[in-house]
Amino acid sequence: MGTREDIVKAITAGREAGERGDPPTVCPYPGTSTLRTAWIRGYAKARPVSAQPDRAE
């Protein structure tokens, strides 16, 4: 598990990658790392899912 500082850096790096439009595959952390989760969280905040129209039922 990364230190608090490492986690903040990973979130920031993910956000910056999302803002640049990089694909999520550029994440530098392995799949088993907590830092990968932090990076993806930052990435997701910068590249939110497009709004879905409400479905009329």
N, CA, C and O atoms as CSV, one atom per row, in Angstrom:
chain,resi,resn,atom,element,x,y,z
A,1,MET,N,N,0.845,-1.169,0.000
A,1,MET,CA,C,0.000,0.000,0.000
A,1,MET,C,C,0.894,1.236,0.000
A,1,MET,O,O,1.918,1.270,0.682
A,2,GLY,N,N,0.502,2.249,-0.767
A,2,GLY,CA,C,1.299,3.461,-0.861
A,2,GLY,C,C,1.068,4.384,0.318
A,2,GLY,O,O,0.072,4.281,1.034
A,3,THR,N,N,2.014,5.286,0.499
A,3,THR,CA,C,1.843,6.288,1.540
A,3,THR,C,C,0.813,7.314,1.078
A,3,THR,O,O,0.445,7.349,-0.096
A,4,ARG,N,N,0.362,8.131,1.989
A,4,ARG,CA,C,-0.619,9.159,1.644
A,4,ARG,C,C,-0.096,10.040,0.507
A,4,ARG,O,O,-0.836,10.373,-0.418
A,5,GLU,N,N,1.168,10.409,0.582
A,5,GLU,CA,C,1.767,11.249,-0.459
A,5,GLU,C,C,1.747,10.538,-1.810
A,5,GLU,O,O,1.451,11.157,-2.832
A,6,ASP,N,N,2.060,9.239,-1.821
A,6,ASP,CA,C,2.029,8.468,-3.072
A,6,ASP,C,C,0.624,8.410,-3.651
A,6,ASP,O,O,0.441,8.496,-4.865
A,7,ILE,N,N,-0.354,8.265,-2.786
A,7,ILE,CA,C,-1.743,8.191,-3.244
A,7,ILE,C,C,-2.179,9.518,-3.851
A,7,ILE,O,O,-2.836,9.540,-4.892
A,8,VAL,N,N,-1.819,10.619,-3.211
A,8,VAL,CA,C,-2.155,11.946,-3.752
A,8,VAL,C,C,-1.487,12.143,-5.110
A,8,VAL,O,O,-2.107,12.664,-6.037
A,9,LYS,N,N,-0.236,11.734,-5.230
A,9,LYS,CA,C,0.474,11.848,-6.510
A,9,LYS,C,C,-0.204,11.010,-7.586
A,9,LYS,O,O,-0.320,11.451,-8.729
A,10,ALA,N,N,-0.652,9.811,-7.238
A,10,ALA,CA,C,-1.310,8.937,-8.208
A,10,ALA,C,C,-2.642,9.533,-8.661
A,10,ALA,O,O,-2.966,9.501,-9.848
A,11,ILE,N,N,-3.411,10.074,-7.724
A,11,ILE,CA,C,-4.683,10.709,-8.087
A,11,ILE,C,C,-4.429,11.893,-9.014
A,11,ILE,O,O,-5.121,12.063,-10.018
A,12,THR,N,N,-3.443,12.700,-8.676
A,12,THR,CA,C,-3.113,13.871,-9.497
A,12,THR,C,C,-2.656,13.450,-10.889
A,12,THR,O,O,-3.062,14.050,-11.884
A,13,ALA,N,N,-1.826,12.435,-10.962
A,13,ALA,CA,C,-1.348,11.955,-12.267
A,13,ALA,C,C,-2.494,11.409,-13.102
A,13,ALA,O,O,-2.537,11.627,-14.312
A,14,GLY,N,N,-3.416,10.705,-12.474
A,14,GLY,CA,C,-4.578,10.194,-13.197
A,14,GLY,C,C,-5.458,11.315,-13.712
A,14,GLY,O,O,-5.939,11.261,-14.844
A,15,ARG,N,N,-5.672,12.337,-12.883
A,15,ARG,CA,C,-6.488,13.484,-13.297
A,15,ARG,C,C,-5.838,14.197,-14.479
A,15,ARG,O,O,-6.517,14.564,-15.438
A,16,GLU,N,N,-4.530,14.390,-14.411
A,16,GLU,CA,C,-3.812,15.051,-15.501
A,16,GLU,C,C,-3.891,14.238,-16.788
A,16,GLU,O,O,-4.041,14.805,-17.870
A,17,ALA,N,N,-3.793,12.930,-16.678
A,17,ALA,CA,C,-3.908,12.067,-17.864
A,17,ALA,C,C,-5.305,12.181,-18.470
A,17,ALA,O,O,-5.453,12.246,-19.691
A,18,GLY,N,N,-6.316,12.206,-17.626
A,18,GLY,CA,C,-7.682,12.359,-18.119
A,18,GLY,C,C,-7.900,13.695,-18.797
A,18,GLY,O,O,-8.578,13.773,-19.821
A,19,GLU,N,N,-7.328,14.748,-18.231
A,19,GLU,CA,C,-7.464,16.080,-18.820
A,19,GLU,C,C,-6.757,16.184,-20.160
A,19,GLU,O,O,-7.202,16.915,-21.045
A,20,ARG,N,N,-5.648,15.449,-20.317
A,20,ARG,CA,C,-4.924,15.438,-21.597
A,20,ARG,C,C,-5.635,14.593,-22.645
A,20,ARG,O,O,-5.364,14.707,-23.841
A,21,GLY,N,N,-6.543,13.752,-22.185
A,21,GLY,CA,C,-7.233,12.867,-23.113
A,21,GLY,C,C,-6.518,11.553,-23.350
A,21,GLY,O,O,-6.832,10.834,-24.298
A,22,ASP,N,N,-5.562,11.235,-22.495
A,22,ASP,CA,C,-4.846,9.962,-22.620
A,22,ASP,C,C,-5.811,8.798,-22.364
A,22,ASP,O,O,-6.767,8.950,-21.603
A,23,PRO,N,N,-5.577,7.656,-22.980
A,23,PRO,CA,C,-6.414,6.488,-22.686
A,23,PRO,C,C,-6.081,5.943,-21.299
A,23,PRO,O,O,-4.964,6.142,-20.822
A,24,PRO,N,N,-7.006,5.271,-20.649
A,24,PRO,CA,C,-6.738,4.744,-19.311
A,24,PRO,C,C,-5.642,3.688,-19.279
A,24,PRO,O,O,-5.132,3.365,-18.207
A,25,THR,N,N,-5.279,3.159,-20.408
A,25,THR,CA,C,-4.229,2.140,-20.461
A,25,THR,C,C,-2.837,2.699,-20.184
A,25,THR,O,O,-1.887,1.927,-20.052
A,26,VAL,N,N,-2.690,4.026,-20.091
A,26,VAL,CA,C,-1.379,4.608,-19.803
A,26,VAL,C,C,-1.054,4.591,-18.312
A,26,VAL,O,O,0.020,5.040,-17.913
A,27,CYS,N,N,-1.952,4.088,-17.495
A,27,CYS,CA,C,-1.708,4.017,-16.050
A,27,CYS,C,C,-0.411,3.254,-15.789
A,27,CYS,O,O,-0.249,2.130,-16.264
A,28,PRO,N,N,0.509,3.854,-15.042
A,28,PRO,CA,C,1.806,3.218,-14.824
A,28,PRO,C,C,1.846,2.186,-13.694
A,28,PRO,O,O,2.891,1.582,-13.451
A,29,TYR,N,N,0.731,1.979,-13.007
A,29,TYR,CA,C,0.733,1.094,-11.841
A,29,TYR,C,C,0.161,-0.280,-12.199
A,29,TYR,O,O,-0.757,-0.381,-13.013
A,30,PRO,N,N,0.705,-1.336,-11.590
A,30,PRO,CA,C,0.194,-2.689,-11.864
A,30,PRO,C,C,-1.220,-2.875,-11.302
A,30,PRO,O,O,-1.632,-2.163,-10.386
A,31,GLY,N,N,-1.941,-3.822,-11.852
A,31,GLY,CA,C,-3.323,-4.064,-11.450
A,31,GLY,C,C,-3.511,-4.428,-9.992
A,31,GLY,O,O,-4.610,-4.271,-9.461
A,32,THR,N,N,-2.495,-4.899,-9.344
A,32,THR,CA,C,-2.612,-5.300,-7.941
A,32,THR,C,C,-2.265,-4.168,-6.977
A,32,THR,O,O,-2.267,-4.375,-5.763
A,33,SER,N,N,-1.970,-2.995,-7.487
A,33,SER,CA,C,-1.522,-1.879,-6.660
A,33,SER,C,C,-2.684,-0.984,-6.231
A,33,SER,O,O,-3.582,-0.691,-7.021
A,34,THR,N,N,-2.653,-0.558,-4.978
A,34,THR,CA,C,-3.620,0.426,-4.488
A,34,THR,C,C,-3.449,1.741,-5.238
A,34,THR,O,O,-4.406,2.496,-5.407
A,35,LEU,N,N,-2.242,2.007,-5.681
A,35,LEU,CA,C,-1.991,3.247,-6.411
A,35,LEU,C,C,-2.701,3.251,-7.762
A,35,LEU,O,O,-3.061,4.315,-8.266
A,36,ARG,N,N,-2.905,2.085,-8.346
A,36,ARG,CA,C,-3.662,2.015,-9.600
A,36,ARG,C,C,-5.100,2.464,-9.359
A,36,ARG,O,O,-5.673,3.193,-10.168
A,37,THR,N,N,-5.677,2.025,-8.247
A,37,THR,CA,C,-7.037,2.434,-7.901
A,37,THR,C,C,-7.105,3.951,-7.726
A,37,THR,O,O,-8.050,4.592,-8.186
A,38,ALA,N,N,-6.108,4.517,-7.064
A,38,ALA,CA,C,-6.066,5.970,-6.866
A,38,ALA,C,C,-5.921,6.686,-8.203
A,38,ALA,O,O,-6.578,7.701,-8.435
A,39,TRP,N,N,-5.071,6.171,-9.079
A,39,TRP,CA,C,-4.864,6.777,-10.399
A,39,TRP,C,C,-6.172,6.770,-11.183
A,39,TRP,O,O,-6.536,7.772,-11.798
A,40,ILE,N,N,-6.868,5.655,-11.161
A,40,ILE,CA,C,-8.132,5.540,-11.898
A,40,ILE,C,C,-9.175,6.497,-11.315
A,40,ILE,O,O,-9.970,7.070,-12.061
A,41,ARG,N,N,-9.178,6.674,-10.008
A,41,ARG,CA,C,-10.109,7.612,-9.385
A,41,ARG,C,C,-9.866,9.031,-9.908
A,41,ARG,O,O,-10.815,9.739,-10.244
A,42,GLY,N,N,-8.610,9.442,-9.976
A,42,GLY,CA,C,-8.282,10.762,-10.517
A,42,GLY,C,C,-8.650,10.874,-11.981
A,42,GLY,O,O,-9.166,11.902,-12.421
A,43,TYR,N,N,-8.389,9.826,-12.732
A,43,TYR,CA,C,-8.717,9.798,-14.153
A,43,TYR,C,C,-10.225,9.944,-14.359
A,43,TYR,O,O,-10.668,10.706,-15.217
A,44,ALA,N,N,-10.996,9.221,-13.580
A,44,ALA,CA,C,-12.456,9.251,-13.712
A,44,ALA,C,C,-13.034,10.622,-13.377
A,44,ALA,O,O,-14.018,11.046,-13.982
A,45,LYS,N,N,-12.435,11.307,-12.429
A,45,LYS,CA,C,-12.930,12.642,-12.079
A,45,LYS,C,C,-12.702,13.627,-13.220
A,45,LYS,O,O,-13.496,14.547,-13.410
A,46,ALA,N,N,-11.632,13.443,-13.974
A,46,ALA,CA,C,-11.329,14.336,-15.084
A,46,ALA,C,C,-12.116,13.985,-16.340
A,46,ALA,O,O,-12.359,14.848,-17.183
A,47,ARG,N,N,-12.515,12.728,-16.467
A,47,ARG,CA,C,-13.236,12.275,-17.660
A,47,ARG,C,C,-14.539,11.614,-17.236
A,47,ARG,O,O,-14.683,10.396,-17.335
A,48,PRO,N,N,-15.499,12.427,-16.759
A,48,PRO,CA,C,-16.756,11.832,-16.298
A,48,PRO,C,C,-17.526,11.160,-17.434
A,48,PRO,O,O,-17.367,11.506,-18.604
A,49,VAL,N,N,-18.340,10.219,-17.073
A,49,VAL,CA,C,-19.175,9.529,-18.047
A,49,VAL,C,C,-20.166,10.537,-18.619
A,49,VAL,O,O,-20.717,11.359,-17.888
A,50,SER,N,N,-20.383,10.469,-19.905
A,50,SER,CA,C,-21.325,11.409,-20.518
A,50,SER,C,C,-22.725,11.180,-19.938
A,50,SER,O,O,-23.088,10.072,-19.541
A,51,ALA,N,N,-23.469,12.238,-19.908
A,51,ALA,CA,C,-24.815,12.175,-19.326
A,51,ALA,C,C,-25.694,11.233,-20.145
A,51,ALA,O,O,-25.723,11.295,-21.374
A,52,GLN,N,N,-26.393,10.382,-19.452
A,52,GLN,CA,C,-27.315,9.453,-20.088
A,52,GLN,C,C,-28.705,10.064,-20.046
A,52,GLN,O,O,-29.125,10.544,-18.993
A,53,PRO,N,N,-29.427,10.062,-21.151
A,53,PRO,CA,C,-30.787,10.592,-21.110
A,53,PRO,C,C,-31.669,9.708,-20.225
A,53,PRO,O,O,-31.495,8.491,-20.162
A,54,ASP,N,N,-32.598,10.340,-19.559
A,54,ASP,CA,C,-33.536,9.572,-18.731
A,54,ASP,C,C,-34.434,8.739,-19.640
A,54,ASP,O,O,-34.885,9.180,-20.697
A,55,ARG,N,N,-34.667,7.525,-19.181
A,55,ARG,CA,C,-35.539,6.638,-19.969
A,55,ARG,C,C,-36.962,6.817,-19.491
A,55,ARG,O,O,-37.253,6.702,-18.300
A,56,ALA,N,N,-37.835,7.096,-20.420
A,56,ALA,CA,C,-39.251,7.236,-20.086
A,56,ALA,C,C,-39.860,5.834,-20.014
A,56,ALA,O,O,-39.684,5.020,-20.921
A,57,GLU,N,N,-40.564,5.574,-18.943
A,57,GLU,CA,C,-41.175,4.252,-18.812
A,57,GLU,C,C,-42.661,4.381,-18.795
A,57,GLU,O,O,-43.367,3.378,-18.690
